Amino acid sequence: MNKVYPDAATALADIVKDGQTIAVGGFGLCGIPEALIAALRDSGVKNLTAISNNAGIDDAGLGQLLMTRQIRKMISSYVGENKEFERQYLAGELEVEFTPQGTLAEKLRAGGSGIPAFFTKTGVGTIVAAGKEVREFDGEQYIMERALVADVAIVKAYKADKAGNLVYRHTARNFNPNAAMSGKVTVVEVEELVEIGEIDPDHVHTPGIFIHRIVLNAHPQKRIEQRTLRTK
């Protein structure tokens, strides 16, 4: 099966629809699938539920989809860099499900592993636990968290072979492996595409079994969210 598509728009054209749940890799603007996010924006699909650590900034990352009002709900951990996110949320225009960062990662991983739910101590006694089952194990309280399975996942990797085996680069790895696992259909954007067999199996971070479509974006913009310079 050929997993390689000529561009991001073609890779998403027949799989994205209104009202879907979309998992998106990245952390801030680090390791985000830039071309796929732009293609999702240009597709015009709306009423999306986006699962992502955050929503980028106002004019980059998922912030672009907030500006076009394509996102109905965010399931995320951190949203402090996006003024439009704040405006929509405070105005009651955007639903937000705040999730502790480690819990969010595990919810995605569990979804991709076929685990419907798990128990964690994170959030016990806080608003995070509101409405969730609480159970005691060995004298400690835990809350039950449901796993997340996305209709479509869009992720970024540094390198892929044509079977979809992925290698991430440094901190751009972040949420991408877990997001990749969670998608019923997962599309990856990569900077380098090689033949099958050219990646050492011991170096594979995400096996190709999780990847359905591949897009080459050899020269991503890679914007820096906040540039901090050391004084001389």
WONOR-V873713 format. One record per pair of residues at least 24 apart in sequence whose ideal C-beta (glycine too) atoms are under 7 Angstrom apart, sorted by the first residue. I is the first residue (numbers start at 0). GAP is how many residues later the second one is. D is the distance in whole Angstrom. If there is no record, write none. Layout:
# WONOR-V873713
I,GAP,D
I,GAP,D
This chain:
# WONOR-V873713
2,159,7
2,161,5
2,208,7
2,209,7
2,210,6
2,211,5
3,158,6
3,189,7
3,210,5
4,208,5
4,209,7
4,210,6
6,208,6
7,27,4
7,28,5
7,30,7
7,31,4
7,181,7
7,207,5
8,30,5
8,33,7
10,176,5
10,202,5
10,204,5
11,24,7
11,27,5
11,28,6
11,31,6
11,175,7
14,137,6
14,170,5
15,24,6
15,27,5
15,29,5
15,136,6
16,28,6
17,27,5
17,28,5
17,29,5
18,28,5
19,28,6
19,131,4
19,132,6
20,28,4
20,30,7
20,129,5
20,130,5
21,26,5
21,28,5
21,29,7
21,128,6
21,129,7
21,130,5
21,132,7
22,28,4
22,85,6
22,127,4
22,130,4
22,156,4
22,159,5
22,160,6
23,26,6
23,27,7
23,28,4
23,38,6
23,130,6
23,155,6
24,130,4
24,131,6
24,150,5
24,151,4
24,154,4
24,155,7
25,26,7
25,27,7
25,35,7
25,130,7
25,148,7
25,149,6
26,26,5
26,147,4
26,148,6
27,26,6
27,197,4
28,27,6
28,28,7
28,31,6
28,32,5
28,194,5
28,196,5
29,141,6
29,142,6
29,144,6
30,125,5
30,141,3
30,142,7
30,143,5
30,145,6
31,24,7
31,29,5
31,124,6
32,121,5
32,122,6
32,123,4
32,156,4
33,183,7
33,186,5
33,187,6
34,154,5
34,180,6
34,182,4
35,118,4
35,151,6
35,153,5
35,179,7
36,24,6
36,25,7
36,27,6
36,117,7
39,25,7
39,114,7
40,24,6
40,27,6
40,29,7
44,25,6
45,24,5
46,25,5
47,24,6
48,24,4
48,26,7
49,24,5
50,24,5
50,57,7
50,97,6
50,99,6
51,24,6
52,24,5
52,25,6
52,48,7
52,51,7
52,122,5
53,24,5
53,25,6
53,27,7
54,24,6
54,27,5
54,30,5
55,26,7
56,24,5
56,25,6
56,168,6
57,24,6
57,25,6
57,26,5
59,163,5
72,24,7
74,24,6
76,24,4
76,27,5
80,144,6
99,28,6
102,42,6
104,70,6
104,73,5
106,38,6
106,40,5
106,41,4
107,40,5
107,70,4
107,71,6
107,73,7
107,74,4
108,69,5
108,72,6
109,37,4
110,36,4
110,37,5
110,38,4
110,71,4
111,69,2
111,70,5
111,98,7
112,68,7
114,32,6
115,30,7
115,31,6
116,27,5
116,28,6
116,29,5
116,30,6
117,27,6
118,24,7
118,25,5
119,25,6
147,34,6
148,33,6
148,35,7
149,32,5
149,33,5
149,34,7
150,33,6
151,31,6
151,33,5
151,35,7
152,26,5
152,27,6
152,29,6
152,30,3
152,33,4
153,33,5
154,24,5
154,25,5
154,31,7
154,33,5
155,33,5
156,31,5
156,33,5
157,32,7
157,33,6
157,34,7
158,31,6
158,32,7
158,33,4
158,35,7
158,40,7
159,28,6
159,30,4
159,33,6
159,54,5
160,33,5
160,34,6
160,35,5
160,37,6
160,38,5
161,31,7
161,33,6
161,34,5
162,33,5
162,45,4
163,24,7
163,44,3
163,47,3
163,50,6
164,34,5
164,39,5
164,42,6
164,43,4
165,38,7
165,39,6
165,40,4
165,45,7
166,32,6
166,36,6
166,37,7
166,38,6
167,37,5
172,32,7
176,28,6
176,29,5
179,26,5
179,30,5
179,31,7
180,29,5
184,27,5
185,24,6
185,25,5
185,26,5
186,25,7
186,26,4
186,28,7
187,26,6
188,26,5
188,28,5
189,24,6
189,26,6
190,26,7
190,27,6
190,29,7
